[in-house]
Amino acid sequence: MSIVDELETFSNTEKMPLLFLGHGSPMNAIEKNQFTDGFKNICNTIPKPNAILCISAHWVTRGSKVTAMETPKTIHDFGGFPKELFEVQYPAKGSPELANLIKKTISSQNIELDNKWGLDHGTWSVVKHLYPKADIPVLQLSIDGSRDMRFHFDLASKLSFLREKGILIIGSGNIVHNLGMVDFQNFHLDNYGYDWAVEARDLINKYIITEDFEPLINYQKLGKAVQYSIPTPEHYIPLLYILGLKQKNEKIQFFNDKMVAGSLSMTSLKII
């Protein structure tokens, strides 16, 4: 079957929005709070997708991979949490057809079809609030940890054809994510962030609002506050995918834009 034929198996739709979701603690999967309410509320403002493609901070590989199994497993990739969290299952189907279409359409990147991974908590802990019935196929695209920020930003644009096939593309991570500095004693405080974390969040938000994405691609040059806030890039990279997919004249909407436990930002975006 040719790429044209495979594209036609997915009906054309109005252009789907884009989401970047600050996923925060895995406990958000089983808690009801202002952030999970934010996920549910934003879902009510977008069309029901034919499928979901998620770029999660928790799947970093060498080379790019896309899940291609019929039934992805629910991965509990964390420790030290209550038994209730480990019992959560998100039984969404996969879509080998869509995975193959992505591989063939983005032929320049040699994307590998993966049948071993599944849905990690960067995906299911947030998607379960958007679509609790698990009635929409979900795929994950891995983060190639061997490539630079420009690669990820540019790769994103090659996924844009999916938006007109009813595919909701989600980036799941956190703009500010320094687990080594988390203030667990003050996890309960509303909008509590260290000065450097708030400074970094505000600076990154400013560049997002003004659509000046070059400094965000080169975030390592943005100063010490940003370096403290992004000690490793895996939670930041999903944001670059969503910004790389943004088209001219599309609007950016912030939600869940609060700090947690000093060194985490739940900042989330909808682009439409």
GUVEX-992454 format. One record per residue (C-alpha): residue number from 1; residue in three letters; x, y, z. Coordinates in Angstrom, 3 decimals. Layout:
% residues N
(r NUM; "ALA"; (X; Y; Z)),
...
END
This chain:
% residues 272
(r 1; "MET"; (0.000; 0.000; 0.000)),
(r 2; "SER"; (1.352; 3.425; -0.944)),
(r 3; "ILE"; (1.647; 6.348; 1.473)),
(r 4; "VAL"; (-1.208; 8.060; -0.385)),
(r 5; "ASP"; (-3.421; 5.014; 0.151)),
(r 6; "GLU"; (-2.463; 4.794; 3.817)),
(r 7; "LEU"; (-3.163; 8.475; 4.345)),
(r 8; "GLU"; (-6.625; 7.966; 2.886)),
(r 9; "THR"; (-7.413; 5.293; 5.482)),
(r 10; "PHE"; (-7.510; 8.124; 8.028)),
(r 11; "SER"; (-10.332; 10.494; 7.128)),
(r 12; "ASN"; (-9.652; 14.207; 6.825)),
(r 13; "THR"; (-10.834; 16.373; 9.709)),
(r 14; "GLU"; (-10.607; 19.952; 10.811)),
(r 15; "LYS"; (-7.133; 20.731; 12.093)),
(r 16; "MET"; (-6.753; 19.362; 15.603)),
(r 17; "PRO"; (-5.361; 21.533; 18.397)),
(r 18; "LEU"; (-2.059; 20.868; 20.163)),
(r 19; "LEU"; (-1.540; 20.283; 23.876)),
(r 20; "PHE"; (1.464; 20.547; 26.121)),
(r 21; "LEU"; (0.571; 19.129; 29.528)),
(r 22; "GLY"; (2.621; 19.723; 32.662)),
(r 23; "HIS"; (2.117; 16.294; 34.219)),
(r 24; "GLY"; (3.834; 16.752; 37.589)),
(r 25; "SER"; (3.600; 14.002; 40.196)),
(r 26; "PRO"; (2.277; 10.552; 39.180)),
(r 27; "MET"; (-0.216; 11.005; 42.034)),
(r 28; "ASN"; (-2.155; 13.341; 39.757)),
(r 29; "ALA"; (-3.384; 10.157; 38.085)),
(r 30; "ILE"; (-5.543; 9.261; 41.097)),
(r 31; "GLU"; (-6.115; 12.639; 42.734)),
(r 32; "LYS"; (-8.704; 15.287; 42.040)),
(r 33; "ASN"; (-7.133; 18.727; 42.209)),
(r 34; "GLN"; (-6.954; 22.011; 40.330)),
(r 35; "PHE"; (-4.564; 20.529; 37.774)),
(r 36; "THR"; (-6.600; 17.428; 36.977)),
(r 37; "ASP"; (-9.641; 19.717; 36.708)),
(r 38; "GLY"; (-7.622; 21.781; 34.235)),
(r 39; "PHE"; (-6.966; 18.692; 32.098)),
(r 40; "LYS"; (-10.646; 17.764; 32.120)),
(r 41; "ASN"; (-11.792; 21.293; 31.332)),
(r 42; "ILE"; (-9.433; 21.711; 28.384)),
(r 43; "CYS"; (-10.648; 18.418; 26.936)),
(r 44; "ASN"; (-14.158; 19.850; 26.798)),
(r 45; "THR"; (-12.943; 22.559; 24.410)),
(r 46; "ILE"; (-11.499; 20.299; 21.687)),
(r 47; "PRO"; (-12.993; 17.800; 19.213)),
(r 48; "LYS"; (-12.812; 14.125; 20.077)),
(r 49; "PRO"; (-9.739; 12.787; 18.264)),
(r 50; "ASN"; (-9.436; 9.706; 16.097)),
(r 51; "ALA"; (-6.208; 8.863; 17.925)),
(r 52; "ILE"; (-3.611; 10.426; 20.233)),
(r 53; "LEU"; (0.137; 10.696; 19.691)),
(r 54; "CYS"; (1.994; 11.591; 22.879)),
(r 55; "ILE"; (5.607; 12.662; 23.280)),
(r 56; "SER"; (6.334; 11.780; 26.902)),
(r 57; "ALA"; (9.318; 12.857; 28.983)),
(r 58; "HIS"; (9.554; 9.292; 30.251)),
(r 59; "TRP"; (10.486; 7.522; 27.026)),
(r 60; "VAL"; (14.015; 8.473; 26.042)),
(r 61; "THR"; (15.724; 6.223; 23.498)),
(r 62; "ARG"; (18.641; 6.140; 21.099)),
(r 63; "GLY"; (16.993; 6.814; 17.778)),
(r 64; "SER"; (13.330; 7.683; 17.333)),
(r 65; "LYS"; (10.657; 5.070; 17.985)),
(r 66; "VAL"; (6.877; 4.914; 17.818)),
(r 67; "THR"; (4.741; 2.354; 19.638)),
(r 68; "ALA"; (3.187; -0.033; 17.133)),
(r 69; "MET"; (1.401; -2.682; 19.200)),
(r 70; "GLU"; (-2.328; -3.403; 19.102)),
(r 71; "THR"; (-2.649; -3.236; 22.894)),
(r 72; "PRO"; (-0.049; -1.118; 24.723)),
(r 73; "LYS"; (0.579; -2.053; 28.346)),
(r 74; "THR"; (0.244; 0.433; 31.200)),
(r 75; "ILE"; (3.765; 1.072; 32.502)),
(r 76; "HIS"; (4.227; 1.973; 36.176)),
(r 77; "ASP"; (7.626; 3.588; 35.772)),
(r 78; "PHE"; (8.053; 5.005; 39.288)),
(r 79; "GLY"; (8.597; 3.889; 42.859)),
(r 80; "GLY"; (7.628; 4.809; 46.402)),
(r 81; "PHE"; (3.972; 5.548; 45.712)),
(r 82; "PRO"; (0.797; 3.958; 47.125)),
(r 83; "LYS"; (-0.418; 0.569; 45.920)),
(r 84; "GLU"; (-3.512; 2.271; 44.514)),
(r 85; "LEU"; (-1.391; 4.051; 41.923)),
(r 86; "PHE"; (0.291; 0.831; 40.787)),
(r 87; "GLU"; (-3.123; -0.749; 40.304)),
(r 88; "VAL"; (-4.209; 1.836; 37.732)),
(r 89; "GLN"; (-4.620; 0.459; 34.225)),
(r 90; "TYR"; (-5.309; 2.538; 31.136)),
(r 91; "PRO"; (-6.461; -0.037; 28.547)),
(r 92; "ALA"; (-6.451; 2.146; 25.439)),
(r 93; "LYS"; (-5.769; 0.418; 22.148)),
(r 94; "GLY"; (-2.798; 1.224; 19.970)),
(r 95; "SER"; (-2.791; 1.670; 16.201)),
(r 96; "PRO"; (-0.189; -0.256; 14.200)),
(r 97; "GLU"; (-1.645; 1.342; 11.056)),
(r 98; "LEU"; (-0.984; 4.856; 12.333)),
(r 99; "ALA"; (2.482; 3.907; 13.578)),
(r 100; "ASN"; (3.361; 2.549; 10.148)),
(r 101; "LEU"; (1.993; 5.687; 8.488)),
(r 102; "ILE"; (4.195; 7.876; 10.704)),
(r 103; "LYS"; (7.248; 5.749; 9.899)),
(r 104; "LYS"; (6.621; 5.857; 6.148)),
(r 105; "THR"; (5.699; 9.531; 5.958)),
(r 106; "ILE"; (8.738; 10.674; 7.951)),
(r 107; "SER"; (11.057; 8.374; 6.036)),
(r 108; "SER"; (14.051; 10.704; 6.414)),
(r 109; "GLN"; (14.310; 9.925; 10.170)),
(r 110; "ASN"; (14.256; 6.095; 10.144)),
(r 111; "ILE"; (11.646; 5.907; 12.902)),
(r 112; "GLU"; (11.602; 2.422; 14.415)),
(r 113; "LEU"; (8.347; 0.578; 15.092)),
(r 114; "ASP"; (8.386; -0.503; 18.739)),
(r 115; "ASN"; (6.404; -3.410; 20.215)),
(r 116; "LYS"; (7.931; -3.492; 23.701)),
(r 117; "TRP"; (7.207; -0.152; 25.414)),
(r 118; "GLY"; (3.571; 0.801; 25.967)),
(r 119; "LEU"; (2.100; 3.822; 27.767)),
(r 120; "ASP"; (4.279; 5.275; 30.519)),
(r 121; "HIS"; (2.942; 7.527; 33.263)),
(r 122; "GLY"; (3.868; 10.662; 31.333)),
(r 123; "THR"; (1.072; 9.630; 28.994)),
(r 124; "TRP"; (-1.559; 7.692; 30.915)),
(r 125; "SER"; (-1.518; 9.802; 34.090)),
(r 126; "VAL"; (-2.803; 12.797; 32.115)),
(r 127; "VAL"; (-4.677; 11.202; 29.208)),
(r 128; "LYS"; (-6.878; 9.281; 31.675)),
(r 129; "HIS"; (-8.289; 12.640; 32.816)),
(r 130; "LEU"; (-8.968; 13.736; 29.247)),
(r 131; "TYR"; (-10.478; 10.444; 28.082)),
(r 132; "PRO"; (-11.315; 8.283; 31.131)),
(r 133; "LYS"; (-13.081; 5.637; 29.036)),
(r 134; "ALA"; (-9.785; 4.794; 27.262)),
(r 135; "ASP"; (-11.795; 4.590; 24.041)),
(r 136; "ILE"; (-9.279; 6.388; 21.808)),
(r 137; "PRO"; (-6.133; 4.706; 20.405)),
(r 138; "VAL"; (-2.942; 6.064; 21.975)),
(r 139; "LEU"; (0.601; 5.946; 20.584)),
(r 140; "GLN"; (3.861; 7.296; 21.958)),
(r 141; "LEU"; (6.736; 8.828; 20.035)),
(r 142; "SER"; (10.042; 8.506; 21.859)),
(r 143; "ILE"; (12.568; 11.250; 22.540)),
(r 144; "ASP"; (15.880; 10.525; 20.842)),
(r 145; "GLY"; (18.250; 11.399; 23.667)),
(r 146; "SER"; (21.250; 11.516; 21.336)),
(r 147; "ARG"; (19.953; 14.527; 19.374)),
(r 148; "ASP"; (19.998; 18.250; 20.122)),
(r 149; "MET"; (17.064; 20.596; 20.731)),
(r 150; "ARG"; (16.981; 21.782; 17.106)),
(r 151; "PHE"; (16.426; 18.205; 15.942)),
(r 152; "HIS"; (13.327; 17.820; 18.109)),
(r 153; "PHE"; (11.888; 21.192; 17.139)),
(r 154; "ASP"; (12.381; 20.430; 13.434)),
(r 155; "LEU"; (11.100; 16.849; 13.665)),
(r 156; "ALA"; (7.855; 18.171; 15.108)),
(r 157; "SER"; (6.949; 20.004; 11.904)),
(r 158; "LYS"; (7.079; 16.707; 10.009)),
(r 159; "LEU"; (4.180; 15.474; 12.169)),
(r 160; "SER"; (1.872; 18.316; 11.165)),
(r 161; "PHE"; (-0.017; 16.211; 8.580)),
(r 162; "LEU"; (-1.483; 14.203; 11.462)),
(r 163; "ARG"; (-3.454; 17.173; 12.733)),
(r 164; "GLU"; (-5.741; 17.065; 9.696)),
(r 165; "LYS"; (-6.312; 13.342; 10.188)),
(r 166; "GLY"; (-7.954; 13.812; 13.580)),
(r 167; "ILE"; (-4.819; 13.009; 15.570)),
(r 168; "LEU"; (-4.364; 14.912; 18.824)),
(r 169; "ILE"; (-0.649; 15.491; 19.475)),
(r 170; "ILE"; (0.283; 15.913; 23.125)),
(r 171; "GLY"; (3.616; 16.819; 24.673)),
(r 172; "SER"; (3.818; 15.691; 28.302)),
(r 173; "GLY"; (6.565; 17.005; 30.572)),
(r 174; "ASN"; (7.236; 20.031; 32.767)),
(r 175; "ILE"; (8.763; 23.388; 31.881)),
(r 176; "VAL"; (10.409; 23.669; 35.303)),
(r 177; "HIS"; (11.438; 20.241; 36.608)),
(r 178; "ASN"; (14.173; 19.906; 39.221)),
(r 179; "LEU"; (13.343; 16.867; 41.352)),
(r 180; "GLY"; (16.522; 17.250; 43.378)),
(r 181; "MET"; (15.232; 20.561; 44.746)),
(r 182; "VAL"; (11.597; 19.583; 45.418)),
(r 183; "ASP"; (10.316; 20.867; 48.781)),
(r 184; "PHE"; (8.202; 17.869; 49.784)),
(r 185; "GLN"; (7.180; 19.484; 53.094)),
(r 186; "ASN"; (5.449; 22.281; 51.203)),
(r 187; "PHE"; (3.870; 20.233; 48.431)),
(r 188; "HIS"; (0.466; 21.370; 49.684)),
(r 189; "LEU"; (1.102; 25.095; 49.201)),
(r 190; "ASP"; (-0.677; 26.774; 46.300)),
(r 191; "ASN"; (1.557; 28.256; 43.605)),
(r 192; "TYR"; (4.748; 27.908; 45.634)),
(r 193; "GLY"; (7.977; 28.274; 43.681)),
(r 194; "TYR"; (11.553; 29.222; 44.481)),
(r 195; "ASP"; (12.588; 32.593; 43.101)),
(r 196; "TRP"; (14.784; 31.031; 40.419)),
(r 197; "ALA"; (12.007; 28.643; 39.368)),
(r 198; "VAL"; (9.461; 31.455; 39.041)),
(r 199; "GLU"; (12.014; 33.549; 37.127)),
(r 200; "ALA"; (12.650; 30.712; 34.675)),
(r 201; "ARG"; (8.949; 29.913; 34.234)),
(r 202; "ASP"; (8.144; 33.580; 33.574)),
(r 203; "LEU"; (11.003; 33.966; 31.093)),
(r 204; "ILE"; (10.057; 30.856; 29.150)),
(r 205; "ASN"; (6.398; 31.890; 29.170)),
(r 206; "LYS"; (7.391; 35.295; 27.775)),
(r 207; "TYR"; (9.157; 33.708; 24.823)),
(r 208; "ILE"; (6.188; 31.417; 24.234)),
(r 209; "ILE"; (3.719; 34.325; 24.299)),
(r 210; "THR"; (5.795; 36.398; 21.887)),
(r 211; "GLU"; (6.416; 33.311; 19.712)),
(r 212; "ASP"; (10.157; 33.892; 19.897)),
(r 213; "PHE"; (11.139; 30.233; 19.865)),
(r 214; "GLU"; (14.842; 30.496; 19.038)),
(r 215; "PRO"; (15.872; 31.286; 22.633)),
(r 216; "LEU"; (13.790; 28.309; 23.767)),
(r 217; "ILE"; (15.594; 25.994; 21.362)),
(r 218; "ASN"; (18.856; 27.342; 22.781)),
(r 219; "TYR"; (17.633; 27.352; 26.383)),
(r 220; "GLN"; (21.113; 26.539; 27.706)),
(r 221; "LYS"; (22.032; 30.166; 27.028)),
(r 222; "LEU"; (19.172; 31.664; 29.066)),
(r 223; "GLY"; (21.013; 31.962; 32.378)),
(r 224; "LYS"; (21.346; 30.261; 35.747)),
(r 225; "ALA"; (17.652; 30.293; 36.679)),
(r 226; "VAL"; (16.803; 28.282; 33.566)),
(r 227; "GLN"; (19.749; 25.940; 34.161)),
(r 228; "TYR"; (18.500; 25.200; 37.684)),
(r 229; "SER"; (15.002; 24.678; 36.301)),
(r 230; "ILE"; (16.049; 22.355; 33.467)),
(r 231; "PRO"; (18.951; 20.319; 34.881)),
(r 232; "THR"; (18.201; 17.590; 32.320)),
(r 233; "PRO"; (16.215; 18.178; 29.119)),
(r 234; "GLU"; (13.800; 15.243; 28.911)),
(r 235; "HIS"; (10.859; 17.037; 30.576)),
(r 236; "TYR"; (11.477; 20.183; 28.537)),
(r 237; "ILE"; (11.764; 18.579; 25.094)),
(r 238; "PRO"; (8.023; 17.732; 24.752)),
(r 239; "LEU"; (7.363; 21.496; 24.857)),
(r 240; "LEU"; (9.634; 21.971; 21.831)),
(r 241; "TYR"; (7.602; 19.434; 19.859)),
(r 242; "ILE"; (4.393; 21.337; 20.490)),
(r 243; "LEU"; (5.964; 24.715; 19.686)),
(r 244; "GLY"; (7.543; 23.236; 16.563)),
(r 245; "LEU"; (4.078; 22.179; 15.386)),
(r 246; "LYS"; (2.504; 25.597; 15.888)),
(r 247; "GLN"; (1.435; 27.288; 12.672)),
(r 248; "LYS"; (1.038; 30.974; 11.894)),
(r 249; "ASN"; (-2.154; 32.644; 13.126)),
(r 250; "GLU"; (-2.735; 29.948; 15.760)),
(r 251; "LYS"; (-3.382; 31.138; 19.292)),
(r 252; "ILE"; (-1.616; 29.966; 22.428)),
(r 253; "GLN"; (-3.661; 29.501; 25.591)),
(r 254; "PHE"; (-2.057; 28.852; 28.994)),
(r 255; "PHE"; (-3.708; 26.831; 31.747)),
(r 256; "ASN"; (-2.552; 25.169; 35.001)),
(r 257; "ASP"; (0.165; 27.829; 35.065)),
(r 258; "LYS"; (1.249; 27.388; 38.687)),
(r 259; "MET"; (4.321; 26.304; 40.622)),
(r 260; "VAL"; (4.390; 23.235; 42.885)),
(r 261; "ALA"; (6.787; 22.312; 45.715)),
(r 262; "GLY"; (9.283; 25.002; 44.840)),
(r 263; "SER"; (10.867; 23.491; 41.766)),
(r 264; "LEU"; (8.065; 22.199; 39.517)),
(r 265; "SER"; (5.839; 24.084; 37.096)),
(r 266; "MET"; (2.510; 22.629; 35.991)),
(r 267; "THR"; (2.291; 25.159; 33.140)),
(r 268; "SER"; (0.274; 23.714; 30.246)),
(r 269; "LEU"; (-0.612; 25.000; 26.782)),
(r 270; "LYS"; (-3.335; 24.633; 24.225)),
(r 271; "ILE"; (-2.617; 25.810; 20.685)),
(r 272; "ILE"; (-5.405; 26.180; 18.148)),
END
